[in-house]
Amino acid sequence: MRKKSIGRFLCADPKICHGQLTFRGTRILVADVLELVALNMNWDEIIKECHGSITRAAIAEAVRFAGRVIVEHAQEYMERPASA
């Protein structure tokens, strides 16, 4: 696997965090930031938590990308039987 860029701020590099999606130039996992967004943490607090290594624009790109992925792959999850 080679380094892959996704937009301006997101990338996956097999040499960084085992190829998981991170913010470009950091080791901050996109999944971790999205979890903080889901917990309703203020974006400025998220940026502070990340020591200013990411921006509001980077968080917005991650949220937009996650939304697109959900829309594009929702059918795969809807076809699975609901767990009891």
Phi and psi in degrees as GROMACS dihedral restraints (atoms count N, CA, C in turn):
[ dihedral_restraints ]
;  ai    aj    ak    al  type     phi  dphi    fc
    3     4     5     6     1   -99.3    20    10
    4     5     6     7     1   166.5    20    10
    6     7     8     9     1   -62.9    20    10
    7     8     9    10     1   133.7    20    10
    9    10    11    12     1  -123.2    20    10
   10    11    12    13     1   130.5    20    10
   12    13    14    15     1   -95.2    20    10
   13    14    15    16     1   140.2    20    10
   15    16    17    18     1  -128.7    20    10
   16    17    18    19     1   100.6    20    10
   18    19    20    21     1    73.6    20    10
   19    20    21    22     1  -161.2    20    10
   21    22    23    24     1   -80.7    20    10
   22    23    24    25     1   -30.1    20    10
   24    25    26    27     1  -116.2    20    10
   25    26    27    28     1   -12.9    20    10
   27    28    29    30     1  -110.3    20    10
   28    29    30    31     1   143.3    20    10
   30    31    32    33     1  -155.0    20    10
   31    32    33    34     1   161.2    20    10
   33    34    35    36     1  -129.4    20    10
   34    35    36    37     1   120.0    20    10
   36    37    38    39     1  -129.0    20    10
   37    38    39    40     1   122.6    20    10
   39    40    41    42     1   -59.8    20    10
   40    41    42    43     1   -18.2    20    10
   42    43    44    45     1   -87.4    20    10
   43    44    45    46     1    -7.7    20    10
   45    46    47    48     1  -123.9    20    10
   46    47    48    49     1   122.2    20    10
   48    49    50    51     1    52.1    20    10
   49    50    51    52     1    40.3    20    10
   51    52    53    54     1    56.6    20    10
   52    53    54    55     1    29.6    20    10
   54    55    56    57     1    83.0    20    10
   55    56    57    58     1     4.6    20    10
   57    58    59    60     1   -69.1    20    10
   58    59    60    61     1   157.1    20    10
   60    61    62    63     1   -68.9    20    10
   61    62    63    64     1   123.9    20    10
   63    64    65    66     1  -129.1    20    10
   64    65    66    67     1   171.8    20    10
   66    67    68    69     1   -83.4    20    10
   67    68    69    70     1   132.7    20    10
   69    70    71    72     1   -48.9    20    10
   70    71    72    73     1   132.0    20    10
   72    73    74    75     1    79.4    20    10
   73    74    75    76     1     7.5    20    10
   75    76    77    78     1  -133.3    20    10
   76    77    78    79     1   177.2    20    10
   78    79    80    81     1  -113.3    20    10
   79    80    81    82     1    24.0    20    10
   81    82    83    84     1   -86.6    20    10
   82    83    84    85     1   120.1    20    10
   84    85    86    87     1   -74.2    20    10
   85    86    87    88     1   133.8    20    10
   87    88    89    90     1   -60.3    20    10
   88    89    90    91     1   -40.1    20    10
   90    91    92    93     1   -58.9    20    10
   91    92    93    94     1   -38.9    20    10
   93    94    95    96     1   -65.7    20    10
   94    95    96    97     1   -42.1    20    10
   96    97    98    99     1   -68.4    20    10
   97    98    99   100     1   -40.9    20    10
   99   100   101   102     1   -62.3    20    10
  100   101   102   103     1   -34.7    20    10
  102   103   104   105     1   -63.9    20    10
  103   104   105   106     1   -41.5    20    10
  105   106   107   108     1   -64.9    20    10
  106   107   108   109     1   -39.0    20    10
  108   109   110   111     1   -61.8    20    10
  109   110   111   112     1   -44.5    20    10
  111   112   113   114     1   -62.5    20    10
  112   113   114   115     1   -29.5    20    10
  114   115   116   117     1   -82.2    20    10
  115   116   117   118     1     6.4    20    10
  117   118   119   120     1    67.5    20    10
  118   119   120   121     1    28.0    20    10
  120   121   122   123     1   -72.6    20    10
  121   122   123   124     1   137.6    20    10
  123   124   125   126     1   -59.6    20    10
  124   125   126   127     1   136.1    20    10
  126   127   128   129     1   -61.3    20    10
  127   128   129   130     1   -35.3    20    10
  129   130   131   132     1   -64.9    20    10
  130   131   132   133     1   -33.9    20    10
  132   133   134   135     1   -69.4    20    10
  133   134   135   136     1   -37.7    20    10
  135   136   137   138     1   -61.6    20    10
  136   137   138   139     1   -45.1    20    10
  138   139   140   141     1   -60.7    20    10
  139   140   141   142     1   -43.0    20    10
  141   142   143   144     1   -63.1    20    10
  142   143   144   145     1   -42.8    20    10
  144   145   146   147     1   -59.9    20    10
  145   146   147   148     1   -32.2    20    10
  147   148   149   150     1   -92.6    20    10
  148   149   150   151     1    16.4    20    10
  150   151   152   153     1    56.7    20    10
  151   152   153   154     1    33.0    20    10
  153   154   155   156     1    72.9    20    10
  154   155   156   157     1    12.8    20    10
  156   157   158   159     1   -76.6    20    10
  157   158   159   160     1   -16.6    20    10
  159   160   161   162     1  -125.7    20    10
  160   161   162   163     1   166.6    20    10
  162   163   164   165     1  -120.7    20    10
  163   164   165   166     1   170.0    20    10
  165   166   167   168     1   -60.0    20    10
  166   167   168   169     1   -39.2    20    10
  168   169   170   171     1   -62.5    20    10
  169   170   171   172     1   -37.7    20    10
  171   172   173   174     1   -67.4    20    10
  172   173   174   175     1   -41.8    20    10
  174   175   176   177     1   -64.0    20    10
  175   176   177   178     1   -43.6    20    10
  177   178   179   180     1   -60.0    20    10
  178   179   180   181     1   -41.4    20    10
  180   181   182   183     1   -63.0    20    10
  181   182   183   184     1   -40.8    20    10
  183   184   185   186     1   -63.1    20    10
  184   185   186   187     1   -42.1    20    10
  186   187   188   189     1   -65.4    20    10
  187   188   189   190     1   -44.8    20    10
  189   190   191   192     1   -61.3    20    10
  190   191   192   193     1   -43.9    20    10
  192   193   194   195     1   -62.9    20    10
  193   194   195   196     1   -44.5    20    10
  195   196   197   198     1   -60.9    20    10
  196   197   198   199     1   -41.4    20    10
  198   199   200   201     1   -62.2    20    10
  199   200   201   202     1   -43.9    20    10
  201   202   203   204     1   -62.1    20    10
  202   203   204   205     1   -42.6    20    10
  204   205   206   207     1   -63.6    20    10
  205   206   207   208     1   -41.2    20    10
  207   208   209   210     1   -62.1    20    10
  208   209   210   211     1   -47.4    20    10
  210   211   212   213     1   -61.3    20    10
  211   212   213   214     1   -45.3    20    10
  213   214   215   216     1   -68.8    20    10
  214   215   216   217     1   -28.0    20    10
  216   217   218   219     1  -116.0    20    10
  217   218   219   220     1     7.4    20    10
  219   220   221   222     1   -57.1    20    10
  220   221   222   223     1   -39.5    20    10
  222   223   224   225     1   -58.8    20    10
  223   224   225   226     1   -35.2    20    10
  225   226   227   228     1   -61.0    20    10
  226   227   228   229     1   -35.6    20    10
  228   229   230   231     1   -84.3    20    10
  229   230   231   232     1   -29.3    20    10
  231   232   233   234     1   -71.3    20    10
  232   233   234   235     1   -24.2    20    10
  234   235   236   237     1   -79.2    20    10
  235   236   237   238     1   -14.7    20    10
  237   238   239   240     1   -78.1    20    10
  238   239   240   241     1   142.9    20    10
  240   241   242   243     1   -66.1    20    10
  241   242   243   244     1   143.6    20    10
  243   244   245   246     1   -68.9    20    10
  244   245   246   247     1   138.3    20    10
  246   247   248   249     1   -84.7    20    10
  247   248   249   250     1   145.1    20    10
